[in-house]
Amino acid sequence: METVCHIEIIKNGHEFVARVHLSNGATREYRHHIFEDALTEMVIDLQEEIAE
């Protein structure tokens, strides 16, 4: 089993922030006022990143 990323989700006022720390050292950040929209964007990007 291999860890591909670490996900940190925080709420900053009315905005949700999802930070993804990838195993290659890269970090991505997704911000949105709607929690589900932040997660959807994050998952789509992760699917593309992991598939490569």
N, C-alpha and C positions, 0 to 999 in steps of 0.2 A: 504494500500500500504506500502511496506517495502523496504528500501534501502538495497541492497545486496553488493554494492561496489562503490567506488569512483575511477575513472580512470583519470590519469594525463599523457598526452603525450607531450614529449618535443623532440626537435631536438638538438643533441649535435654534432656539426661538421657535418660529413656525416652519423651519426648514429641516428636512431630514438629510443627513450626510452619510453616504456609504463609502468607506475607504477600503480598497482592495489592495493587499500587499501580495504580489505574485512571487512565486518561488525563484524567479530570475532576478529579483531585486526591484522590479518596477512597481510603481504605486499608481493607482487610478483613484479618482474621486468623483462621486456622482452626487449632485445636489438637486433636490426638488421639494416643493411644498407638499406634494402628495407622496406618501410612503411607497405605495405600489408602483408609481411611475419611476421612482429612484431605483427600486429593485428590478423592474423590468429592463431598464436601460443597462443596469449592471450585469444582469444575466445574459443579455444579448451580446454584450462585449466579451464577457467571460467565455461564452460558447465559441466565439470566433477565435479568441486567444488560445484556448485550450485545444481546439481542433487543429491548429497549425503544427 
